[in-house]
Structures are given as C-alpha cells and as structure tokens.
Amino acid sequence: MHNREMMARAAWGTVAWLVALVMFFPIYWMLITSFKTEGAAIATPPTFLPVHPTLENYAAVQARSNYVLFAWNSIVVAFGSTGLGLVVAVPAAWAMAFIPSKRTRGTLLWMLSTKMLPPVGVLVPIYLLFRDWGLLDTRIGLVMVVMLMNLPIVIWMLYTYFKEIPRDILESARMEGAGLWQELLYILLPISLGGIASTVLLTIILAWNESFWSLNLTASDAAPLTAFIASYSSPEGLFWAKLSAASTLAIAPILILGWFSQKQLVRGLTFGAVK
C-alpha cells in the first residue's frame, strides 16, 4: 500500500511538472527569441537556444518607443483601477455578505453575467461617452473603464471571503459599541486581509493584461504596455525578435510581482476552501 502511494505521488508529480513545462514554454520561447536576430527568429528548423545572442532587439525597442512612459501608464492603470475598485467593492461585498436581501443572489449573478458580454458590444457607446467627456487617451478614463470591467470579479471574490467570517465576531463588536466604520476598518478588513490581498493581486494582473480597451480608448499619452506590444504589428509584417523583446519588457514587471507574491495569491484563492 505504501509503494502504491509513493508511485501515485511520483506519477502526479510528473504530470504536474509536465503541465508546468508546457505552460512555461511560450514564455521561454519568447525570451530566447528576443535574443536572436530577425533571421534566426524565423529560421527553419528553429533553435531552442540563441546561437549568437544579441541585445540589438532591446536597443531597437528602446530607441523606437518610450518604454518608461508605457510602463508608467500600466502602473497607474493597474494600481489606480484596483484601488478604486476596492473602494466600491468592499462596502458592496460587506452589505451583500452580512445584510443580504432576497435579491442579493440575483444581483451577484447579474453582475457576473456582465462578464459574458463581449466588450466590443459596448465599445461604441463607451467610445462616444469618452469622446464627449474628453476622456479619450487619458489615464483617468482608462482607470475608470478597467475598474468597471473588473468590478464584478472583485465583488464576487470579496463576497466569498466575507461569507466565511463568523457573524458572532461582528455581533460581539457591535455589543461593545463599535460603529459601522469601526466594524469595517478594525475588524472585518484585518480578518479578511489574506483574501483582500489575493483579490488585489489578481485584479492588478487582470488590469495589467487588459488590451481591448487600451487599444481602442488610447493613442499615445495614456497607452499602456499592451499598446506598446501591439505597436510592433505593422503593415510590413511582424518582426518576431523585436516583438519578443517588447513582450518580454512588458510582462517582466508583472511576472516578478507574481513570482514574489505567489504564496499569498494561492493562500488567498484557497481561503475558505477547507474549514
């Protein structure tokens, strides 16, 4: 029996490593392609290591575009939309979790159903509103639309975390004289800090990777790194090596963030799964 368990663990471990390698391979291929020449990038058969590694693609990317501006726009949009989303989502999730009504479940399902709507279906009205309000190619406009797109997920995640908190804790605080804001700031938020942290990390990743609204509502001043990558698709064709270098520069910050916060992200996403 012991040998069977050992063999089963080894088999599952092997499967996990194979899945991880398959998922990591596109990132690895993008990275090594960024160090190849354009000729080597499209060579057949392909090479799995750059024969003559070069940094010319990174130099060309830096010379062509202001990477710092694109990166700063991505940081503003990702963290700005996440912070603004929390301001709206925390009270909403708290009310749905601790003061539910007959329509709470339906409201949650309706909010989640809005994520099934293709963004192109609302592009024209949002574009016209942004044009009339002077929000086209502005950071604040992109922050608002990204926040609204991610808000249903944020509320759902926070609602799930808040539902796991025993009501007795909040009732005890009320009996001690805690007001609404004291209950929220000094009891609810510290208890659910792990869940909130994972929600923040996931929302930052979603906002960082947002491309549809970035490409349609920005041009130059507020364009984030997703638009920076798209700028390397030209009528002359795709320059794979330079595109890989631009993509590597675009995803590097979020990969580093995810690497250092992976434990917190996994802990928060599994919060409440085991009682």
N, C-alpha and C positions, 0 to 999 in steps of 0.2 A: 504493500500500500504506500509505503514511504517512497519507494522507487517510482511509482506511478505519479505521485505528487511532484517529485523532482523533475520527471520527464515533462509533465504538463506545464510546470513553470518555465522550463527551458524552451518548450515549444511556443508558449505565449510570449516569452521574452524575445525569441527570434522573430516572431510575427511583428511585435512592436517595433523592433529595430528596422525591419524591412519597410514598414509603413512610414517610419520617421525618415528613412533614407529617400524613399520615393517623394515624400513631401518636401524634403530639403533640396532635392536635386535641382529644381528650377532656380533656386537661389544660388546654388553652387555654379550652375551653368552661366547665369547672368554675371556672376562675379568674375569667373575666368575669362568670359568673353570681353569684359571691359578692359582686360589687359592684353588683348590681341589686336593685331592690325585689322583693318576692314577686310583685307583679302583673306586673312586667316580665319576671320569670323564666319565667312561663308564657304570655307573650303570643304571639299568632299573627298574622302570621309572626314568628319570632324575630329579634332583632337581634344582630349579631355584635360589637357594642361597646355597653357600657352608656351609655344616653343621659344619664342623670343618676346618675353613680357615687356610691355611698354606702358608708359604713363601718358602717352600723347593724347589719348581719348579724354582723360580727365582735364588735361591742359586745354584741349579744344572746347570742352564743355564750359570751363571757367571763362575762357575768352569770349565765347559766344553769348553766354547768359549771366545775369547777376544772380548766382545761386543763393547768396545771403538774403536777398530780397524775397525770393520764393520761399526759402526756409522760414524766414520770419513771418511771412503771411500764413504758412501752415501752422506755426506755433500759435499765432494769435487766434486763428480759426478753431484749432483743436481745443486749446485750453479755454478760450472765450466761450465757445458753444457748450463745452462741458460744464463750466461754472454757471452759465446762465441756465442751462438745463436743470442743474441741481436745485437752483433757487425755486424753479417751478415744480420740479418733480418731487422733492422731499415733502412739502406740505400736502401735495395731491396724494402721494402714496400713503402718508400718515393718515389722512382723512379716510381713504378707502379701506385701510387695514384695521383701524380702530373705531371708526364711526361709519360702518357700512350701511348702505340702504338697499332697497330692493333692486335698484338699477345699477349697483356697483359692478356686479359681474358683467352685465351687458355693456357697461361703459368701458370696462377693461378690454372686452372682446372687440368692441368697436374701434378702440384706439389701436389694438394690434392689427386689425383688419386693414387699417390705412397703410400699413407697410406692404400690403399686397398690391397696392395701386402703383402701376408703372410711373416713375417720375415724369416721363415725357407727357403723360396725360394732363398734368397741371403746369407744364412748362410755360405755355403761352400766357395764361392769366398771371402767373407769378412774374414772368418777364415784364409784362405790361405794368404791373403794380410797381415793380422796382424801377422801371423807366420813369414813371410818373412821380415817384417819390425821390428820385435822384440817388437810388441805392445801387445802380449798376456799377460794377467794378469797384466796390467799396468793401472793406473788411467787415464793417458792421452789418452790411447786408448779407454777406456770406455767413457770418456767425449766426445771424437770425435764422436763415433757411436751414442750415445744417443742424442747429439746435432743434428746430421743429421736426426735422426728418428723424432725428434720433430720440425724441422725447417719448414716444410710446414704449420703446425698449427700456429706457431709463426708469420710467414709472413702473413698468411690469417687474423689473428686477428689484427695485426698492420695495415694492409692494410685497414681493415674495419674502424678502429678508425681514420686513417689519412684521409679517404674519407669524414668524417663528418666535417673536419676542413674547414672553408670558404677559398677559394683561395685568396679572397681580402686581408686577413691578410698577407699572404706571398708576394703578389704583392706589398703591401704597404711597407713591409720591404725591398724589392728589390729596390723600388724607393728611399728609404732612404740610399741606398748604402750597404745594408747587402750582404755579400758574401754567398756562398753555405754553408760553415760550420757554419757561424753565423746564417743563417736561420734555419739550422738543430738543432744546440745546444741551441740557445737562444730564439727561437720562437716555433718551431714545438714540441720539446720534452717537454717543460714546459706545453704547451697547452694540450697535449695528455698524461700527466703524469698518470692520473687515468687509462686510457686504458693500458698503458705500465705496470703499477703496477699489474693489474689483469692478464695480459699476463705472467708476471714474476711469479706470484703466481701459476698459472695453470701449467706453464712449470716445476716449481720446484716439484709440486705434481706428474706430469707425470714422471719426471726423477727419483724421489724417489721410485716410484712404479714399475719401469722398472725391469723385471725379466728375460725375454728371453735372452737378450744379456749378462746380468750379469752372468747367469748360464753357458753360452756357451763360453764366452771370458775371464772369470776369474777363478782362482782356490783358492788362499789364500791371496796373497798380496793385490790385488785390489778388493776383493769380498765385495759388499755392503750388506746391511741388508736383501735384498731379498734372497741372497745366504745364509745368516745366518739362515733364516727361513727354507729354503729348506734342510739345513743340518740335520734337525730333522726328515726327512723321511729316514728310514733305512730299510735294508732287514729284520730286526727283527720285523718291524711293526711301526705303528705310536704311539708315546707316547703323547696322546692328551693334558694332563695337561702341560707337558713341552713345547709342540708345541704352546700351547696357551700363555704360559709365554713369549716364544721367539717372538711370533707375537705381543704381547702387547708392548714389549720393542721396536720392530721395527717400529710400527705405531705411538707410543706415540709422538715422536717429530713432525711429520707432522700433527697429529691431533691437537696438541697445536698450531702450526703455523696457521692452517686453522681456528681454533676457534677464535684466536685473530685478524685475518685478513678477517673474513667472510664479514664484511660490505664493505670493499674495493673490495673484489673479486666480490660480487654481483653488486656493483656500476659500476665496470669496465666492467663486462659481459653484462650489460644492457645499456652501453654507446651508445648513438645514436639510441636506440630503440624508444625513444619518442622525437620528435622535437618540 
